[in-house]
Structure formats: structure tokens, C-alpha cells
């Protein structure tokens, strides 16, 4: 439902902006078709793997394994896009990933009863491969002037929504449940989540286009820290001291991993101009 809501919102958004023709034109190009492949990897394949993993090995372990998709994405970006990260940036990324792992460990519950551990691990790895490769393929596709972040996102969400509705849902025998849920109030919540997701994806795709897959993914994983912050602000959930520490490490680590020159993060000293009297 989330991707369907995003697809509908983007359809309205692009129609208002008069850009539907741009999306149609992009679909006939090689970069546009590559976005379809990325959509399948990041949407139905990656997310289905994530849900299969949760169902078999639990949310905590799934979150820990799936966290490493930026590491795979960085390797793919290095090999395919010729992106480079300085050693200190890679270290900062690994430190942030370590903090996310610690956060995930705190959420790890008892093993899922009757869960298939092998199937769960395969699902989590499918998630890592899907999400990591999606960002790299998208970045390559958006190097073409015909595919900007808005066009790419509409192709991505529309592809994902169609596959979920007409392939994944029937196979999983949840198509009827999906249609039934649309008539309930909870569908409105999904629509709001779709609106928030659309906005966040637009910014994420813009980041991938502007700073590359490696640094874009590094910043994207900071969502785990923001989840702790929003849980405190919106739900009153008090984080543990370890979660607070990990939150700080994640935010600092991801920013450092995405910044080539760390000196740019420091405030600039104003140069005093001395004037000589005649």
C-alpha cells in the first residue's frame, strides 16, 4: 500500500507540474529502463526479502544484516561508477554501521518460533543486494539529463506498485486483504506515510544524483538514529544511554562518511582585513 500511495501521489504531482511527458520519454531510453531494474531490486525483491527475514529470524537480526547494504553499495559504486571514498570516510561509515548493529542488538528478541533460519538469512541478503544495487543503478541512470530525481522516482514507485499489486500480492494470497484494507481508516494512515515517503525519496534521489551513491547511502542510514529521536519526541519513548550514544555516533559517522573534506564542517574564520593609514 505504501508504494501504491507513493505512485498515486507522484502521478498527481507530475501531472500538476506538466511532467508526465518527461517520464514517458525517459522510459524509452536506456537509463530510464535501468530505473525499472533498480525499482525491482529495491522494491519487490529487496523489501520482500526484508519481510521474509523478519518472519523467519526476527526484526532485530534482520535490521542488523540489512544495515550493511551501504557497504555493498559502496563497493559496487567503486567498481561500476568509479566513485572514490577516502580511507577516513570508509572508517567513519564502518563506525556508523557498528553503532547501528549495537542498536539492532538491543532490539533483538527471542528466535522466531517455527522460523526457517536459512530462509531468513537468504531473505536478509536479498535485501542487502537489492537495496545496495538499487542506489548504484539509480545513480547511473540519473547521470542522463532525461532522467532527473523526480522522473526516476515516478518510474521507480509506479513499477514497484504495479509489481506488488499484480504479482507479489496474488502470489502471497493477500490481494483481497489489500483491497479490503483500502476501505478502512488505516488506509488514510498509509496515504500519509506515502506522502512522507514520497518527500523523503525525492530528497534521497536528489542526493544520489548530486553527491553519488556511496555518500548518499551513507547519509541515508542515519534514519535509524532519527527513529530514536522521533520515538522520543512523538511517542515519549525514553532511549537508553547506549541508544543515545549510538544515535550520536550514527549521526556523526554518517556525516563524516559523506564529507570528502572534513575541514568543510568546521566554521570558517573570518579574515581580518587590515587597512593601512596613509
N, C-alpha and C positions, 0 to 999 in steps of 0.2 A: 504493500500500500504506500510506503514511503516513496519509492521510486515512481510509482504511478502519479502520486500527488505532485512530485517534482516535475514530471514530464508535462502534466497539465498546466502547472504554473508557468513553466518555461514556454509552452505553446502560446499562452495568453501574453506573456511578457514580450516574446519575439514578434508576435502579431502586432502588438501596440507599437513597437519600435519599427515595424515595417521590414523586419529582417528574415522573415521566413524564406524568402527567395535566396538569401545568402546561405542558409542551411541546406536548401535543396541543391544549390550549385556546389557546395562543399562535398556533398555526398557523392558526386560524380568524379571527385578527384581521389588520387591515391592517399593523400593524408587524411581526407575525410573518411575513407574506408578503413584506415588504420584506427580511427577513433572507435569504429564499430567493434573491432577486435579488442581494443582496450576496454570497452564497455562490457563485453562478455567476460573478460578476465577479471575485472574489478567488481562487477555486479553479480550476475548469477553464479559464476564459478567461485570467486573469492568469498562472497557472502554466504553462499550455500555451504562451502567448506567450513566457514566460521560457525554456522549454526549446527552442522553435523558434529563438529568438535565439541561444542558446548553440551550437546545432547549425550556425548559419549565420555568425555573426560572432564567436564565441568567448566564453568566460566573462568575460574582463576587460572588454571593451566592453559586454557585456550588463549586468554589475554596475554600470558607470558610469551607463548610461542609466536602468536600473531604480531607481537610488538616488533619482531625483527624484520618485518617487511622493508623498512627503510635501509637496512644493511644490505639486503639483496638488491634493492633498487639502486643503491649507490654503486655496487659492483657492475650492474647492468649499464648504468649511466656512464661509468668509466669506460666500459668496453664498447658500447654502441654509440654513445653520444659524445665521447671524448671529453666528458666533464672531469674536472680535477678538483680534489679537496686536499688542502694541506694536512700533513700528519696531525697537527694540533686540532684541526676540525674533526677528523676521524675519531681522535681520542675523546673529544667533547661529546660526539654522538654516542660513542660506546658507553660513556659515563651516564648519559641521559637514559640510554636503554637499560643500563643496570639498575637505575633508580626506578624505572617503570616495572622491571622484573620484581624488585622488592615490594613495590606497591601491589602487584598482582599476587605475590605470595601471601600477603596479608588477607587477600580475598579468597584464597584457595580453600575450598570446602572439602568435605569428605568425598571419596570417589563416588562417581555416579553408579547407582545400582543397575546391574544388567547392562552396563555400558561396554562397548567394544573399544578397548584402548587403541588397538591398531587402526581401526576405522577413524577414531577420534584424532589420532596423530596425523593420519593422511589428510583429514579434513583441514586441520590447522596448517599443514604445509601447503595445501592448495590455496588457502587464504593468503599465506605469505607470498607465494609465487604470483597469485592473481593480483594482489594489491601492489606488490613491488614492480611487476612488469607493466601494470596499467599506467603508472605515473611516467615511466620511461617512454612508452609508446605515445602517450598523450603529448609529452614534451616534444617528441619528434614531429608529430602531426601538426602541432601548433607553430612550428617553425615556418610553415607555409602561410602566406598572407591571406589565403582564402579561409583559413581555419583559426579564428581567434577563440578566446576563452568562452564567450557566450555561445558561439556556434558549436564548439566542441562539447560543451555541457548539454546542449539540447540533443545532439546526436547521442551522447552517452546515456542520458536519462531516458530518452524515448526508446532506444534499443533495449536497455535494461528492463523497462516497464513492459514492453511487448513480450520479451522472453519470459519474464516472471509470470505474466498473466496467462500466456498461451502455451508455455512449455513446462516451466517449473511447477506452477500451481496444479495443473492437471495430473502431472506425474506424481506429485506428493498428495494428490486427492484432497486438496484444500481449496479448490476453485470455488465450490459452493459456499464454503465458510467465508472466503474473501468477499464474495458478492454480498453475502448476508451482513457482514460487518459494516459495509458501506452505509447501510440504513440506520446505523446506531450512532449515538453521540460520540463514541470513541473515534469514529472516522474524522470528526472535526479536529480532534487532538492530533491525529495522523496528518491532517492537512496543515495544521500549524507547524508540526515537525517538518513537513515537507517544505514549507516556506523558509524555515530556519536552515534546513539542509540545502536548499537552493542557493541561498545567500552565501553560506559557508563554502559551498562548492565553487561558486563563481570566484570568490576570493582565492581559493586554493588553486584553481586552474590558472588564474591570473598570475599567481606566484610561480607556478611551474613554467609558464611562458616567460616570465621576467627574470627569474633567478636560476632556473634549471631544476631538474628532477631531484638531484641529491639534496640541495639546500631546501627545496620546497617540502620534501618528505620529512626532513629533519625538523622543520618548524611544525609540520602537521601533527607529529606525535605528541606535541605538547598538550593535546586535548586531554590526556589522562590527568595532567596537573589541573587544568581548568575544570575538569569534572569534580575534583575535590573542592575547588573554590566555590563552584556553583552549588554543590551539595550543602556547603556551609551557609551560603547566602540565601538560597531559596528553600531549603528543607531544614535548616538548623542542625545539620549533621556535623558534630564536632569531630574533626580529624585527630588522629593520634599524633604524638610528637614525631614518630617515624614518618607518618604520611606528610606532615608539614615539611620535614627535612627533605624527603623525596620530591615533594612539589617544587621546592626551591631549586633543587639540583636539576630537575627536569627542565624547568623554565630557563635557567641559566645555561645549561648544557645545550639545549636546542638552539638558543640564540647564538651561542658561540660557534656551534657547528654550521650555522647558516651564514656566518660572517667571515669573509675572507681575511679582512684586515681588522683585527680586534681593536686596534687603535681608534677605529671609526666610532666605537661605542663610548669612548671617553669624551668628556666635554672639551671643546676646543678653547684654548686660552686666547683671550683677545690680545692682539698685539698692540702694544702701546706705541703710538707714533710720536716720536719726539720732534718738536719743532725748534728750530734754531732762530734766535733773535738776531736781527740784522744790527 
